Amino acid sequence: MNRPLPARRYAFLQTVQWFIFGILALLCYFLMTSGSSIKPLLLIPLAICISAHFGEIPAAAVGVFGGLLTDIACGKLLGYNAVWLVTCCVMTSLLHSYVLRDKLLNVLLLTAVCTAVQGYLDFMFYYAIWGHADVELIYMRIMLPSGIMTLLSTIPIWLIVRHICEKCGSRRSFELEKTIVSAQ
């Protein structure tokens, strides 16, 4: 039988875990801003994957941080992606708390929906309503490939986040261990 972690060790592991998540977010930001080719929006799958393992409050914080970094990386109005990503992250956390299991397919589906809506909003508010010529080319040559790359990048990000959460323990697993030990 697994013994629960002492509170001090759990707090230390949580600090390490969030530090690693911060480093991952900055790495994703740097990858999004380097070069001049079409790149995936790596902060979206990172925020979704992290939100799947934590409660609503940490998920909202991850959404704000990831959304603001995405706004800066994409040159959008500050807070534009943050509002949408907070909504996606909180919904992901709630769905994983009450409905979904921690499976790659679930995270891929949520990332696909979040990325598709974010891409649609970007397309409508930044290109379509302003009457740019050949807006369908912008969608087909820039936004669609970026969305597909974002979805494909979810797989390695999910594996990394899942491994970190297994090694450091998430809040849900800590509370579950306490419940199991107190029930015996």
Secondary structure, DSSP 4 states (H G I P E B T S, - for coil): -PPPPPHHHHHHHHHHHHHHHHHHHHHHHHHHHSSSS----THHHHHHHHHTTS-HHHHHHHHHHHHHHHHHHHTPPTTHHHHHHHHHHHHHHHHHHHT--S-HHHHHHHHHHHHHHHHHHHHHHHTGGGT-TTHHHHIIIIIHHHHHHHHHHHHHHHHHHHHHHHHH--HHHHHHHHHHHHH-
